[in-house]
Amino acid sequence: MAVGADWQQADRTPLIYDRSHPGRRGVRLPAPDVPALDEAALLGPALARTAPLGLPEVAENDVVRHYTALSQMNYGVDTGFYPLGSCTMKYNPKVNEWVAALPGFQRVHPLQPEDTVPGLLEFLASMESILGEISGMDAVTLQPAAGAQGEFTGVLLMRALIRARGEERHTLIIPDSAHGTNPATAAMAGYRVAVVPSNVRGGVDLAALRGLVNGDTAGLMLTNPNTLGLFEDEILEIADVVHSAGGLLYYDGANANAILGEVRPGDMGFDVVHLNLHKTFSTPHGGGGPGSGPVGVKAVLEPFLPGPRLHRAPSGALSWDDDRPQSIGKVRSYYGNVGIVLRALAYILSHGPDGLREVAHTAVLNANYLRARLAERYPTRYDRSVMHEFVLTLAGQKERGASALDVAKRLIDYGVYPPTVYFPLVVKEALMVEPTETESKETLDRFADALAAIDQEIDATPDALKTAPHHTPVGRLDEAEAARRPNIRWSAGGGRPEPTGP
Ligand SMILES: *Cc1c(COP(=O)(O)O)cnc(C)c1O
């Protein structure tokens, strides 16, 4: 297939605004039988409209084709390979959607009396205990709406326990390979960040850690495997160093896909953990949501969890208990992103313990297979076998004239969503690849072949990389401007309006 052939049609589909014809209508409404409102009197002259809005005038099928064309321009895990490192963009089985859409779940109102939704409360309670079992924790809250909010909740819990002990500690230790949300969380919770460097094997430098901990250490935030896809095999010693100084251990569970059913954060010595349900337990995510970041804690932290908590009466009935004097308070409206929790529960129950273990095994196998296939042209900085993802360094490609960004953009022309670029920061020209367990060997081979072909293009046809992608509706963007001042507004007079920024 010609590169990008499947884009060509969407590329040429005119937008709805260009299909507008004066007088064309999608619906015919009867003439109104109530008096027209006097807008100027109601709103005042400053707000009242003086000219028609200038909406496109189109038939119903124009509208349908417009939105269908837009949906076909979108790229998702249902359309192709999405090896976005750290994000775990795995295929989401459709049975999860069916479960979450059952009327008894979908039509529940968050303010409905709790005795009218006993079934839903049972599912939430079983999700709490299942996640506790998977992570090795004693109590779980389903409230946080994402991993980052889980981190914030977890760090507030640590702070509450430290204060309850009558102590003040001001520093959180975070590795130099950490996800950006970790230091951001620490800062938002009012902590100073002390950065612990990576050692030559890509793990936490234990000697440096020993030098950093002291009476001001509130704790260490860590993900294991870390963002390089490497397992911290000195984790028990790391935990010991932090605990001996009176600090706590926070587990960033975004990489739990690698360890499901094999090893639990609770057994590695962690006191608090968040899990990204939308990553590990297969929920559609990307583009900013939706997510769910439940937090699990060891028993000593339970009194501080956000309320309300599910409480089971001697009769067996569940209800919400908000009588929690030591709680850090609510972190999200209602009871969390219940639809996401239900999808994740469906995923967990349909796999069972053996199925979840197989998820981790296959994710690790796929990552190591792909890493080996790429190794000749694209090395990893640390020559170790990896867990569920790996980070390539394109420093060699950069010397030959192509940056990690150029290679990533060119991959779009080959029909692949580009891997994460320039993260983690400890690797030069980083390309972070997470194949996940849901991709076939043929898909991984095609990806490896595409990267090999692109590597040859660097010398043969360098312009093809510099100007990629070529077959998308828009080409190389100024990414900072596109994110900060996106031009997504149409104006009636034709032409493109000046971008308006926040
Ligand atoms: C995704 C991710 C987070 C943040 O999780 P969100 O659900 O996106 O808020 C934190 N740490 C790591 C390592 C991640 O990959």
Ligand as a Chemical Component Dictionary entry (heavy atoms), coordinates in Angstrom:
data_LIG
# 
_chem_comp.id                   LIG 
_chem_comp.type                 NON-POLYMER 
_chem_comp.pdbx_formal_charge   0 
_chem_comp.three_letter_code    LIG 
# 
loop_
_chem_comp_atom.comp_id 
_chem_comp_atom.atom_id 
_chem_comp_atom.alt_atom_id 
_chem_comp_atom.type_symbol 
_chem_comp_atom.charge 
_chem_comp_atom.model_Cartn_x 
_chem_comp_atom.model_Cartn_y 
_chem_comp_atom.model_Cartn_z 
_chem_comp_atom.pdbx_ordinal 
LIG C1 C1 C 0 0.511  8.641  32.769 1  
LIG C2 C2 C 0 1.469  8.747  33.879 2  
LIG C3 C3 C 0 1.173  9.530  35.010 3  
LIG C4 C4 C 0 -0.040 10.438 35.094 4  
LIG O1 O1 O 0 -1.243 9.772  34.953 5  
LIG P1 P1 P 0 -2.537 10.482 34.330 6  
LIG O2 O2 O 0 -3.592 9.442  34.501 7  
LIG O3 O3 O 0 -2.221 10.792 32.920 8  
LIG O4 O4 O 0 -2.806 11.707 35.148 9  
LIG C5 C5 C 0 2.072  9.508  36.048 10 
LIG N1 N1 N 0 3.208  8.789  35.994 11 
LIG C6 C6 C 0 3.526  8.039  34.912 12 
LIG C7 C7 C 0 4.809  7.241  34.908 13 
LIG C8 C8 C 0 2.668  7.989  33.812 14 
LIG O5 O5 O 0 2.977  7.264  32.745 15 
# 
loop_
_chem_comp_bond.comp_id 
_chem_comp_bond.atom_id_1 
_chem_comp_bond.atom_id_2 
_chem_comp_bond.value_order 
_chem_comp_bond.pdbx_ordinal 
LIG C1 C2 SING 1  
LIG C2 C3 SING 2  
LIG C2 C8 DOUB 3  
LIG C3 C4 SING 4  
LIG C3 C5 DOUB 5  
LIG C4 O1 SING 6  
LIG O1 P1 SING 7  
LIG P1 O2 DOUB 8  
LIG P1 O3 SING 9  
LIG P1 O4 SING 10 
LIG C5 N1 SING 11 
LIG N1 C6 DOUB 12 
LIG C6 C7 SING 13 
LIG C6 C8 SING 14 
LIG C8 O5 SING 15 
# 
